[in-house]
Amino acid sequence: MNTLDVACKEWAVVCQALAEGRQSVLLRKGGIAEAGGQFRPQHEAFLLYPTYFHEQRAGIIPEWHERLAAVEAERPPAGIIRLTHWVRVLRVEYVQDLAAALALRPQHIWTDEVVRQRFHYREPGLFVLHVETYPLPQAVERLERPEYAGCKSWVHLDQPVPLAAAPLEPSS
């Protein structure tokens, strides 16, 4: 795999936690614009597409509040997407027990309240993607196209992003 052209939209601060090795799972439910509102774990590797629209200080653990401010300060100009990392999915599971979802606490930066809200949205359960995160050889900036907009997880980019020089070891 030398390039990727699919990206997963995620809070920018969560992308940073993944990049820094503080987070090793993605918890997904599904966006309004997705078929049936249901997330589908359909890619074994993808780029991280940092978003800023839904980020909430109250939604992340207090230890990451300061990092949220730093991530916001590094935000690209309006209409630009900055891609810096990609992930390889090691394992996917669908968790239907709230206690099991909350037990993932050491592996992500969301508060328990956000996990509960996501878990109970529409019907109980969450997809858990266990991932390894890798830096791109260099940051890639792209214009944010209209088809990338909306509450959806997956975005197919208009041009593939090179991974060729990416290291074999995850970032940490």
TACOR-V520456 format. One record per helix or strand of 2 or more residues. SS is the DSSP state (A for helix, B for strand). FROM is the first residue (numbers start at 0). LEN is the number of residues. Records with the same first field share a line. If there is no record, write none. Layout:
SS = FROM-LEN, FROM-LEN
//
This chain:
B = 2-9, 24-4, 44-7, 79-16, 125-18, 153-9
A = 11-8, 34-3, 56-3, 61-12, 97-10, 111-9, 145-3
//
